[in-house]
Amino acid sequence: MPTSLDAMCRFSTTYAQRTNTFFCIDSSVTAVVIEGLARHKDTYGAPLCPCRHYDDKKLEVENAYWNCPCVPMRERKECHCMLFLTEDNEFASQNQDINIEAIVDQIN
């Protein structure tokens, strides 16, 4: 049975490729964000952006604005978490693929 971390890993790779965005050159950023999305998916039922402060995470999940991909990402390709970066971003790698092993290595 796939885990949420597995699901968020697959989602991130697919979404980066579909939107022609790239992961951060610092792979630890990518890993920590994906792990945070998975944790929120397990806890709240949705991949709420882990890089923001919320007074009420359950309410934010219901509002769906900050559920990944968030509205700023969908509308303007602006990812506050630096998970999905446009190719002209100075922190963008050329990588649109990450595997579960790389994520686990980074978060451990």
C-alpha positions as CSV (number, residue, x, y, z in Angstrom):
1,M,0.0,0.0,0.0
2,P,1.5,3.3,-1.0
3,T,2.3,5.8,1.7
4,S,1.5,9.5,1.6
5,L,5.2,10.2,1.2
6,D,5.1,7.9,-1.8
7,A,2.1,9.7,-3.2
8,M,3.5,13.2,-2.7
9,C,6.8,12.1,-4.3
10,R,4.9,10.9,-7.4
11,F,2.7,13.9,-7.4
12,S,5.7,16.3,-7.2
13,T,7.5,14.6,-10.1
14,T,4.3,14.6,-12.3
15,Y,3.4,18.1,-11.5
16,A,6.9,19.5,-12.1
17,Q,7.0,17.8,-15.5
18,R,3.5,18.9,-16.4
19,T,4.1,22.5,-15.5
20,N,7.7,22.7,-16.8
21,T,8.9,23.6,-13.3
22,F,12.0,22.3,-11.5
23,F,13.0,21.3,-8.0
24,C,15.3,23.4,-5.9
25,I,19.0,23.0,-6.5
26,D,19.3,22.1,-2.8
27,S,17.6,18.7,-2.8
28,S,17.1,18.9,1.0
29,V,14.6,21.7,0.4
30,T,12.6,19.5,-2.0
31,A,12.7,16.5,0.4
32,V,11.6,18.5,3.5
33,V,8.7,20.1,1.6
34,I,7.5,16.8,0.1
35,E,7.7,15.2,3.6
36,G,5.7,18.2,5.0
37,L,3.0,17.8,2.4
38,A,2.8,14.0,3.2
39,R,2.6,14.7,6.9
40,H,-0.3,17.2,6.3
41,K,-2.0,14.8,4.0
42,D,-1.9,12.1,6.8
43,T,-3.0,14.5,9.5
44,Y,-5.5,16.7,7.7
45,G,-6.5,14.7,4.6
46,A,-4.9,17.2,2.2
47,P,-1.4,18.3,1.3
48,L,-1.5,21.7,2.9
49,C,1.5,23.9,2.2
50,P,4.0,23.2,5.0
51,C,5.9,26.4,4.6
52,R,3.3,28.7,6.0
53,H,2.0,29.4,9.5
54,Y,-1.7,28.8,10.0
55,D,-3.8,29.6,13.0
56,D,-6.2,26.8,12.1
57,K,-4.9,24.1,9.7
58,K,-8.2,22.3,9.5
59,L,-9.9,25.5,8.3
60,E,-7.1,26.2,5.8
61,V,-7.5,22.7,4.4
62,E,-11.3,23.3,4.0
63,N,-10.6,26.7,2.3
64,A,-8.2,24.8,-0.1
65,Y,-6.3,28.0,-1.1
66,W,-3.0,26.6,0.3
67,N,-3.5,23.0,-0.6
68,C,-0.7,21.9,-2.9
69,P,-0.6,23.0,-5.7
70,C,-1.8,26.2,-4.1
71,V,-3.6,29.0,-5.9
72,P,-0.5,31.2,-6.4
73,M,1.3,28.2,-8.0
74,R,-1.7,27.3,-10.2
75,E,-2.3,30.9,-11.3
76,R,1.2,32.4,-11.5
77,K,3.7,29.6,-11.0
78,E,4.7,31.1,-7.6
79,C,5.7,28.4,-5.1
80,H,6.4,29.8,-1.7
81,C,8.0,26.5,-0.6
82,M,10.5,26.5,-3.5
83,L,9.3,23.1,-4.5
84,F,8.2,24.0,-8.0
85,L,10.5,26.7,-9.6
86,T,10.5,28.2,-13.0
87,E,13.7,27.6,-15.0
88,D,14.7,31.3,-14.7
89,N,14.7,31.1,-10.9
90,E,18.3,31.2,-9.5
91,F,17.6,28.3,-7.2
92,A,16.1,26.0,-9.8
93,S,17.9,22.8,-10.7
94,Q,17.4,21.0,-14.0
95,N,15.7,18.2,-12.1
96,Q,12.0,17.3,-12.4
97,D,12.2,13.9,-10.9
98,I,12.8,12.7,-7.3
99,N,12.5,9.2,-5.9
100,I,11.4,8.1,-2.4
101,E,14.9,6.9,-1.5
102,A,16.3,10.4,-2.1
103,I,13.7,11.9,0.0
104,V,14.2,9.5,2.9
105,D,18.0,10.0,2.7
106,Q,17.5,13.8,2.9
107,I,15.0,13.8,5.8
108,N,17.0,11.3,7.9
